[in-house]
Amino acid sequence: MVFVTLISIIFGTIYGIFAGSLSIIGLFVATIFFWEKLAINRL
C-alpha cells in the first residue's frame, strides 16, 4: 500500500511539473502572438 502511494505521489509530481511547464509555454506563446497581432495592427 505504501509502495502504491509512493508511485502515485511520484507520478503526480511529474504530471504537475509537466502541466505547469506546458501552461507556462502556452502563456508565453499566446503573449508573443498577441504582441505580434498588436504590432501588425499598428502598422
Secondary structure, 3 states (H helix, E strand, C coil): CHHHHHHHHHHHHHHHHHHHHHHHHHHHHHHHHHHHHHHHHHC
